[in-house]
Amino acid sequence: MTRWIFALPVALLVLLGVLGAWRMLYPAKGDFERVTRAAPEFVFELKEGGEISFAPPPGGETVAVNLFASWCAPCEAEHPMLMKLGAAHPGKLYGILYKDKPENGDEFLARLGNPFTTIALDPDGKGGLDFGLTGVPETFVISGEGEVVLHISGPLDETSLQKVSEALGAPRS
């Protein structure tokens, strides 16, 4: 009769394990999502001289920040989308040249066009890490309050371009 008392803790552990596994396999919506987070306070050197930070962004307006590199094939593939975004939202698209030489970035943009308001430099990649970059290209939309409200991993396509454009608000005329 007392044997079942010894089996009770084992049964309880198995039940908790099954419930834990169920929650991991089928999480409730939003359990692993973070809606917003603060933009990094990292201060980037500007290609043309000076410094910039995106916490909060310049002018206190919502902006898009694209991390790119001249050696990145997906960056070249997404560039037409950035040209559309820059044209639709003048003054709201910033570029960060990631782990690249400024002269290589200049050649890249001279060949493909420059959609950016200004270009910051991140030669050692520390600023990209502060953003949470997993690999170029990536685009972040930062609210006027300095919150990352949208993060697009990988090259922009028509769908993600629409999301970024909506997050930036109505285009300026």
N, C-alpha and C positions, 0 to 999 in steps of 0.2 A: 504494500500500500504506500509506503514512503518513497518507492522508486519514481513515481510520477513527479514528485517534488524536484528531483534532480533533472528531469527532462524539461521542466518548465522554463528555466533560463535558456536552454538551448533552443527551444521552440520560439521563445520571445526574440532571441537574436536572429533567427532565420526570418521571422516575420518582419523585423526591422530592416534586415538586409533586402528583402523583396520590396518593401515599400520604398527604401532609398534608391534601389535600382530603377524602379518604376518612375520616380521623380526625375532621375537623371536622364532616362530615355525619353520621357514625355514631359518636359518642363512646361509650366504654365507660361503663357505668352508674356514676355517682358522679363522673365527671370534672369536671362543672361544678356539683356539689352540695356545699354545706358543711353538714355535719351540725349542728354547734354553733358558736357564736361568743360572745364575751363581751358581756354587756349593756353599754350605754353608761354611763359614769360621770357623765353629765350630772346635775346637781342641779336638780330642778324645784321651783318654788314651789307650795305647796298653796293651794287656793282658800280654805280656812278658816284659813290662816296656818301658817307653818312650812315645812319643806322635806322632800323625799323623793328618794331615788335607788334605782335598781333593780339596782345592782351592789355588793353582793348585794341581793336584795329584802328588804322589811321582814319581820322575824320569821324570816328564813332559810328560809322555805318557798317551794315552787314557787307562782308567781302568774301570772295572765294580766293583760296590760296592753293596753287598747284605746284607740287614738287616734281621736277623733271630733270633730265640729264641728256646731254648730246649723245652719249653712248647707249642710250636706252631705245631699243626698237619700238616697244609699245608707246613710248612718249611721242615718237614720230608719227605713229599710226593715229594717236588721239589728237594730234595738233589741229586738224581741220575743225574739230569740235571746239577746241579752245578759241580758235579764230572766230567762230560763231558766237561763243559766249562773250568774248571781249567786245565784239561789235554790238551785241544786244545790251550789254551792261558796262558801258565805258566808265573807267575809273574804279571798277570794283573787282578786277581780276589781277592778282599779284602772283608772281612766279618766284620760286626758290630753286636756284641751280644747285642740285644736290651732288656732292662728291665729284665735282667737275671743275675744269679750269674756265675762267671767265672768257678767254678767247675762243674756246670750243663752244661755249654757250652763245657767244656773239655770232659765230659762223652758222650754228644751228638755226638761230632766229633770223639771220639775214637770208638764209635759204628758204625757210618755211613761213616767215612772217612773224611779227612780234605782237601778240594779243595782250601783253601784260602792261599794267600801269607802271610798274617798276619791278626790278628783279633783285632779290636778295641772294646772298651767297652762303652756302653751307658746305665748305670744302671738306670738313672732317666728318660730317653727318650727325653732329651732336644735336643740332636744331631739329633735324628730321626725327631723331629718336625721341626728343621731347614732344613732338607732335603725335608720336605713336606710329610712325611710318613703318610699314612692313616691306615696302619695295616700291620704287618709282615705276610708273606715275601714280600719284594719289592726289586727290583734291579734297580740301576741307572748306566748309562754309562756316564762317565765324560771325556771330551776331555782333551788333554794335556794343553789347555789354561784355564781349570777350568770351562768349561760350561757343564751343564747337557744336553746331546744330546739325551738321551733315558731314559724313565722311564717305567718300567714294574711293574704294580700293581698286586699283587697276585703271586701264584707259577708259576715258569717257566714251559712251555710245549715245545714241539718240535718247534712250530712256533715262540714263543718268544725267545727260545734259539738261533734260526737262526738269529733273529733280533739283539740280543746282540752280537753274534759272528761277524756278518757283521759290526756292529758299532765299534767293537774292531779292525777290520782290519784283514789282513792276519795272520793266526796263525804262531807263531815262530816255527822253526824247531829245 
